[in-house]
Amino acid sequence: MSINRFYVIAVIESFYEFNAIIAFVCIYISSAAFFFIFVGIGCKRLYCFAVYGKVFSKVRQ
């Protein structure tokens, strides 16, 4: 009985560790994806600012 209980606890613990690893990987992948999206948005904004700057400089001239 005690061996069974110990085995169940071990299985549950390993399952939680496995879930934690999966969760960490998912968080890492999602954070990387968010980082790339953020960088992409930043580059688009910089590009827009550059284009607007060129347009405004042409309008001023």
N, C-alpha and C positions, 0 to 999 in steps of 0.2 A: 504493500500500500504506500509506504513512504517512498519507495523507489519509483513507483508510478507518478506520485505527486512531484518528486524531484525532476523526473523526465519531462513532465508537462510544463513545469516552471522553466526548465532549460529550453524547451521548444518555444515557449512564449517569449523568453528573453531573446533567443536567436532571431525569432520572427520580428520582434521590435527592432533589433539591431539592423536586420535586413531592410525593414521599412524606413529606418532612419537613414540608411545609406541611399535608398531610392529617393527619399525626400530631399536629402542633401544634393544628390545629382540633379534632381528636377529643379531645385532652387538655383543651383549653379547654372544650369542650362537656361532657365528663365531669366536669371539676372544678366547672363551674357547676352541673351536676346534683347532684353530691355536696354542694355548698354549699347548694343549695335543700333537699335531703333533710335535711342537718344542721340547717338553720334550722327546718325543719318539725318534726323530732324535738325540737329545743329548745323550740319553741312548744308542742308537745304536752305536754312535761314541765312547762313553766311553768303550762300550763292545768291539768294534773293536780295540781300543787302548790297552785294556787289553790283548786281544788275540795276537795282534802284539807284545806287550811287552813280553808275555810268549814265543812266537816264537823266538824273538830276543835274549832273555835270554838263551833259549835252544841252539840257534846257537852259541852264544858266549861261552857257556860251551863246 
